[in-house]
Structures are given as structure tokens and as C-alpha cells.
Amino acid sequence: MSPTIDVQLTDVWQEFPAYPSRLTALREIDLTIAPGSFVSIVGGSGCGKSTLLQLVAGLQMPARGEVRIAGKRPSSLRKAKQIGWMSQQAALLPWRTVLENVQLPRQVNRRTNGTDGIGAQDMLKLVNLQEFAAAYPHTLSGGMQQRVALARTLAVGASLWLMDEPFASLDELTRESLTNELLALWQQFHPTVLWVTHNLAEAVRLSDRIIVLSPRPGRIVGDVHVSLARRRDDTCEAFQVVLRQVRTSLQGAGS
């Protein structure tokens, strides 16, 4: 994996054509994300969380302002395979085995960075799926499919992981287990992570920092730094203090 990279958004606005007038999804987004940090983005539905992630990924161009990753345009980092992406859908190829799905990034593009020389079989071990290498996606549970998607993200060797609620459709126990595994992988490989979630407790449990967006048009109304030691206990008072701070930012945004 390449060295971790920073993300910089400067006066970013995003607008979409809509009848009878243009729709402003994001406005005045100024945000600097430190290399190797784990940052969650929270806010109500439709506030622009996924749009912000797509702007960082270079999948959209901002209407105003600029996005830079390690000082470069997102498109150049995407071409260099420095950006990994996970969404709610695992998007596995059904005709390929688990192992073949994980191998796909390196087969499609020889310029992928890999992950410190780790092979696909070892990546499956990292996500506890080594026994299912020959299985096909339709035989796996939703949680197992997302583990495969996570291993595939590792295979790219990206220094920036953009994660748009990848575990949102899973049951609570599976989701908690997978986020713990994700946290362990982040601590091992030190990518920069942007994590979109509606789950505030999850954001506090995972993050170094939580960015709170207002209702549309989304703007930053809270920036909560989380200094609690990991692993974090959501029953302790210090955890609840941070959680209340995030909730207060959200409630203030909606008033």
C-alpha cells in the first residue's frame, strides 16, 4: 500500500439541474482530512453525504470550488488506483468464485498497487474467508459478501478508502463484527478513510473525527474530534459525552 494521503475540499458546492430550478446539494464545504485518519460523515437522508464522497472519488465534478487529494485532482488518483470504494452493494461477479472476485482488481489493471505484497489468499484470511475461496457469491450471506468486497478493496492497495454505508443492510450483530474487522484492517494498513453512516454510535466507535452535515443543501455544521482510546465502550460516560455532542450538532442543524 502506498503512503497515506490527505484530502482537501475548498469552498465546494454541488448543484444539479432540476425543475423548476437548480437543486443545491452541497454548499461552502471547506474540509481538510489528515493522512491516515478515520473520518465519519453523518447527517440526515438527502443531506449530501454520498454526493460528497462521489466528489472526493472524482465520480462527480463540483459546481464550484475544488477537491484535491495529496494535492492532485481525484481523477489522477483514481487512475493511479489510489482510491478504494465500497457501497451498500457488494457488487460481486456471480460467475466468479470468492477468490476470483478478490483477484479481479489485479487482473483487470496491472497498475494496481497491491497491499504490501499480500496475495489474494492472504487477503481472504484477513477477512476470515479463507475456507470459502472456491464458493460463489450466491452461496454466501450478506455479511460474507461484504467481507469479499472488503478483501477486494484491499487488493487494490489504495491509500484512500471511501465507504458509503457498506454494512447498512446487515443485521446489528453482523454489522458490529464487520466494523470491528474493518477497524483492525485500518490500524494495520493505515489508509485514510471517509465513512458515511446514519449510525451515530458507530461513528463515535470508529472515528478520529466526525463531520456533521446540515439538511440540504448540506454544509458542515459540526466537526467533532474523538480522542477516546480504542476499543471504545459505548456504555461509558466519555463515549456518551461525544455521542451527545454529535446529536446536538445534528439537532441544531435541523432547527
C-alpha positions in Angstrom: 0.0 0.0 0.0 1.3 3.5 -0.9 1.8 6.2 1.8 -1.4 7.6 3.2 -2.7 10.8 1.6 -4.6 13.9 2.7 -7.9 15.2 1.3 -8.7 18.9 0.8 -12.1 20.4 -0.2 -12.1 24.2 -0.7 -15.4 26.1 -1.0 -17.0 23.1 -2.7 -20.6 23.5 -3.9 -22.6 20.9 -5.9 -25.7 21.6 -7.9 -27.9 19.5 -10.1 -30.4 20.6 -12.8 -33.9 20.2 -11.5 -37.4 21.5 -12.4 -38.4 24.3 -11.8 -34.9 25.4 -10.6 -31.4 24.0 -9.9 -31.0 21.8 -6.8 -28.1 22.7 -4.5 -26.9 19.5 -2.8 -23.8 20.9 -1.0 -22.6 24.4 -0.3 -19.5 26.0 1.1 -17.7 22.8 2.1 -14.3 23.5 3.5 -12.7 20.4 4.8 -9.1 19.1 5.4 -8.7 15.5 6.2 -5.3 14.4 7.6 -3.4 11.4 6.1 -4.2 8.1 7.8 -7.3 9.4 9.7 -10.7 7.7 10.0 -13.4 10.3 9.4 -17.1 9.7 9.5 -19.7 11.9 7.7 -23.1 11.9 9.3 -26.4 13.8 8.6 -30.0 13.2 7.7 -31.1 11.5 4.5 -30.6 13.6 1.4 -28.1 16.0 3.0 -25.3 15.2 0.5 -23.2 12.6 2.3 -22.9 10.3 -0.7 -22.5 13.3 -3.1 -19.5 14.5 -1.0 -18.0 11.0 -1.2 -18.5 10.9 -5.0 -16.8 14.3 -5.4 -13.8 13.0 -3.5 -13.8 9.9 -5.7 -13.8 12.0 -8.8 -17.1 10.5 -9.9 -18.7 14.0 -9.9 -17.2 17.4 -10.6 -18.1 20.2 -8.2 -20.2 23.1 -9.5 -17.8 25.4 -7.6 -14.7 25.0 -5.6 -12.1 22.3 -5.8 -11.2 18.9 -4.5 -7.6 17.8 -4.0 -6.1 14.5 -2.9 -2.4 14.7 -2.0 -2.5 18.0 -4.0 -3.9 16.3 -7.1 -7.2 16.1 -8.8 -9.2 13.0 -7.8 -9.2 11.7 -11.4 -5.5 11.3 -11.4 -5.6 9.4 -8.0 -8.3 7.2 -9.4 -6.2 6.4 -12.5 -3.3 5.5 -10.2 -5.6 3.1 -8.2 -5.2 5.1 -5.0 -8.9 5.3 -4.3 -10.8 2.3 -3.0 -14.6 2.3 -2.9 -17.2 0.3 -1.0 -21.0 0.8 -1.1 -24.1 -0.9 0.3 -24.0 -3.4 -2.6 -21.1 -5.8 -2.6 -21.3 -5.9 -6.5 -19.5 -9.2 -6.8 -19.4 -11.0 -10.2 -21.7 -14.0 -9.7 -19.9 -16.3 -12.2 -16.6 -15.8 -10.3 -15.6 -17.5 -7.1 -14.7 -15.6 -3.9 -11.0 -15.9 -4.7 -11.5 -14.9 -8.3 -13.5 -11.8 -7.3 -10.7 -10.7 -4.9 -8.1 -11.3 -7.7 -10.1 -9.2 -10.2 -8.5 -5.8 -9.5 -5.0 -7.0 -10.2 -6.2 -9.0 -13.3 -8.1 -6.0 -14.8 -5.4 -3.5 -14.2 -1.7 -4.4 -13.7 -1.1 -0.9 -12.3 -2.9 -1.7 -9.0 -0.7 -1.2 -6.1 -1.4 -4.4 -4.2 -1.2 -4.4 -0.4 2.4 -4.8 0.7 2.8 -7.9 -1.4 -0.1 -9.7 0.2 -1.8 -12.3 -2.2 -5.5 -12.8 -2.6 -5.5 -15.9 -0.4 -3.9 -13.9 2.4 -6.5 -11.2 1.9 -9.2 -13.7 2.4 -7.5 -14.8 5.7 -7.6 -11.1 6.8 -11.4 -11.1 6.5 -11.8 -14.7 7.8 -13.0 -16.2 4.5 -10.1 -18.5 3.6 -12.4 -21.5 3.8 -14.7 -20.0 1.2 -12.2 -19.3 -1.6 -14.0 -21.6 -4.0 -17.5 -20.6 -3.2 -19.7 -18.5 -5.4 -21.4 -15.2 -4.2 -24.9 -16.6 -4.2 -24.0 -19.2 -1.6 -22.8 -16.5 0.9 -24.6 -14.4 3.4 -24.8 -10.7 3.0 -22.1 -10.2 5.7 -19.8 -12.7 3.9 -20.4 -11.0 0.6 -19.3 -7.7 2.1 -16.2 -9.4 3.5 -15.3 -10.4 0.0 -15.9 -6.8 -1.1 -13.6 -5.6 1.7 -10.9 -8.0 0.6 -11.3 -6.8 -3.0 -10.8 -3.2 -1.7 -7.6 -4.3 0.0 -6.5 -5.9 -3.3 -6.5 -2.5 -5.0 -3.9 -1.3 -2.5 -5.5 2.1 -2.3 -4.4 4.7 0.2 -7.8 6.3 0.4 -10.9 4.2 1.3 -14.3 5.8 0.5 -17.0 3.8 2.2 -20.7 4.7 1.6 -22.6 2.7 4.3 -21.2 -0.6 3.2 -22.7 -2.5 6.1 -26.1 -0.7 6.4 -28.2 -3.6 5.1 -26.8 -6.1 7.6 -28.2 -7.1 11.0 -26.8 -5.4 14.0 -24.5 -8.2 15.2 -23.0 -8.8 11.8 -22.5 -5.1 11.2 -20.7 -4.7 14.5 -18.5 -7.6 13.8 -17.6 -6.3 10.4 -16.9 -2.8 11.6 -14.5 -4.3 14.2 -12.7 -6.2 11.4 -12.6 -3.0 9.3 -11.1 -1.1 12.3 -8.4 -3.7 12.7 -7.5 -3.6 9.0 -7.4 0.2 9.1 -5.0 0.0 12.1 -2.9 -2.5 10.2 -2.7 -0.7 6.8 -3.2 3.0 7.8 -5.3 4.2 4.9 -7.2 7.5 5.0 -10.9 6.5 5.5 -14.0 8.5 4.8 -17.0 6.6 6.2 -20.6 7.6 5.5 -23.1 6.4 8.1 -26.5 7.2 9.7 -25.5 5.3 12.8 -24.1 7.9 15.3 -22.8 5.4 17.9 -21.0 3.6 15.1 -19.4 6.9 14.0 -18.2 7.5 17.6 -16.9 3.9 17.9 -14.8 4.1 14.7 -13.7 7.6 14.1 -11.0 10.0 14.9 -13.3 12.8 13.7 -17.0 13.2 12.8 -18.2 15.7 10.3 -21.9 16.7 10.7 -23.8 17.9 7.6 -27.0 20.1 7.7 -30.2 19.2 5.8 -30.0 20.0 2.1 -28.1 22.0 1.0 -25.6 20.2 3.0 -23.0 22.3 4.8 -20.7 21.5 7.7 -22.4 22.3 11.0 -20.3 20.1 13.3 -16.7 18.9 13.4 -16.3 16.6 16.4 -12.8 15.2 17.2 -12.9 11.9 19.1 -9.9 11.3 21.3 -11.2 8.2 23.1 -8.8 5.2 23.3 -9.8 2.2 21.2 -11.5 -0.2 21.7 -14.4 2.0 22.8 -17.1 1.1 25.2 -20.5 2.7 24.2 -21.7 2.3 27.8 -19.0 4.5 29.3 -19.8 8.2 30.1 -16.9 9.6 27.9 -18.4 7.8 24.9 -21.9 9.1 25.7 -20.5 12.7 26.0 -19.1 12.5 22.5 -22.4 10.9 21.2 -24.4 13.8 22.8 -22.1 16.3 21.1 -22.8 14.8 17.7 -26.5 14.6 18.3 -26.5 18.3 19.5 -24.9 19.3 16.2 -27.5 17.4 14.2 -30.4 18.8 16.2 -29.0 22.3 15.8 -28.7 21.8 12.1 -32.3 20.8 11.7 -33.7 23.7 13.7 
